[in-house]
Amino acid sequence: MSATELLQDRYGASIMLTYGMPPVALARGSGCTVWDVDGNSYLDLIGGIAVSALGHAHPALVEAVTRQVGTLAHTSNLVLHERQVELAERLVGLLGTDGRVFFANSGAEANEAAFKLVRRAQGAERPVIVAAEGSFHGRTMGALAVTGKESIREPFAPFGVDVRFVPFGDTAALENAVGPDCAAVFLEPCLGEGGVVPAPAGYLKAARAACDEAGALLVLDEIQSGIGRTGEWFAHQREDITPDVLTLAKGLGGGLPIGACIGIGKSGSALGKGDHGSTFGGNPVACAAALAVLDTIERDGLLDNTAAVGARLAAGIEAIGHSMVTGVRGTGLWLAIALTGKAGTAVAATAQRAGFLVNAVQPDAVRLAPPLIISQAEADSFIAALPGILDASSVVLAGQES
Ligand SMILES: *Cc1c(COP(=O)(O)O)cnc(C)c1O
């Protein structure tokens, strides 16, 4: 038995199988490379699902976390500490507006805070939340209630929340759904778990206008798209709009768990004393990590790297012209390779055997969300290997059919 198989046996006996059985057991990483417990190496093209923005064991992250854990690892929110204030100031500064931050420990929790903020600001007379079909906002009960994927939501109903789902990207449907009974619209600028599906140009602007007209709040979930993933600090900045509430997590901590709910303008004051809380929220170590992520993105020009390497990856994949690939979606280092038929799982498995970690985000799409530090040479190594990966996948699929 391999070390991976031994660990999988123990995992199967001790861990709830909510993720099924993972095919890889990782031991360590450096830069964009990770090694499994049997010593095989992989180019990490998924980055812990758009989390490991600085790759693995980045010296800036190691230094910041080590220093903070050796100084003050935890405070609770009975007291304050400077790292948390500094991070809030930096995030609001990147938005170029005024606002206030509530720190949480995950994406779902950031959205729960947004949900409570909306309730507090709008009251019971506006019970309806509008959200998109195919959206993903997290697995806790509030975040799940506004998640537009029936197969993961319906088994856990009822939620006690009145949600109106609209087809993502359909401006007229959104405008029709947002009325005087509507408290807020929850949107991702680009569906992440839904398969890296960007909103059509003008969609967010139309959502902003519909919210303004109806007196609803616009909540943008940038948990996956934010912190440089698309080559901008925040994906919505490309559309030149300002949301009322912005939620962040994934890439923010570079691998340490942290989430943020930012109330912009008036929304920054909707939640008051006693309205919300989290024992670990804004933990000093997580905040130190996030500050190191922001510093490194700025210092090393990683927004430009993200835009340049992302464009090269997308163009390189399209140029292969393989019959299994119908196109490439997404922006920056956040791409979906759209496939003919349900080839996603086969392609991800074949890529793994070839030394690349990718993710079958949908049955017919493979997601790439590598560290923002990935080099052109690393991206090129995947482009060079992809024809062989696709050919091997089509053999696997043909075998399954016969
Ligand atoms: C991952 C994700 C979440 C949930 O974040 P967790 O940290 O897993 O709770 C919410 N919204 C979006 C857009 C996400 O990609």
The ligand as a Tripos MOL2 file, in Angstrom:
@<TRIPOS>MOLECULE
LIG
   15    15     1     0     0
SMALL
NO_CHARGES

@<TRIPOS>ATOM
      1 C1        -15.9070   29.7120   -1.2510 C.3       1 LIG1
      2 C2        -17.0070   30.6920   -1.3640 C.ar      1 LIG1
      3 C3        -17.8690   30.9610   -0.2850 C.ar      1 LIG1
      4 C4        -17.7920   30.2150    1.0150 C.3       1 LIG1
      5 O1        -16.5780   30.3520    1.6600 O.3       1 LIG1
      6 P1        -16.1540   29.3120    2.8370 P.3       1 LIG1
      7 O2        -14.8880   29.8720    3.3610 O.co2     1 LIG1
      8 O3        -16.0210   27.9710    2.2070 O.co2     1 LIG1
      9 O4        -17.2620   29.3470    3.8340 O.co2     1 LIG1
     10 C5        -18.8310   31.9360   -0.4630 C.ar      1 LIG1
     11 N1        -18.9550   32.6110   -1.6180 N.ar      1 LIG1
     12 C6        -18.1480   32.3830   -2.6670 C.ar      1 LIG1
     13 C7        -18.3080   33.1830   -3.9150 C.3       1 LIG1
     14 C8        -17.1640   31.4000   -2.5840 C.ar      1 LIG1
     15 O5        -16.3810   31.1480   -3.6450 O.3       1 LIG1
@<TRIPOS>BOND
     1     1     2 1
     2     2     3 ar
     3     2    14 ar
     4     3     4 1
     5     3    10 ar
     6     4     5 1
     7     5     6 1
     8     6     7 2
     9     6     8 1
    10     6     9 1
    11    10    11 ar
    12    11    12 ar
    13    12    13 1
    14    12    14 ar
    15    14    15 1
@<TRIPOS>SUBSTRUCTURE
     1 LIG1         1 GROUP 0 **** ****
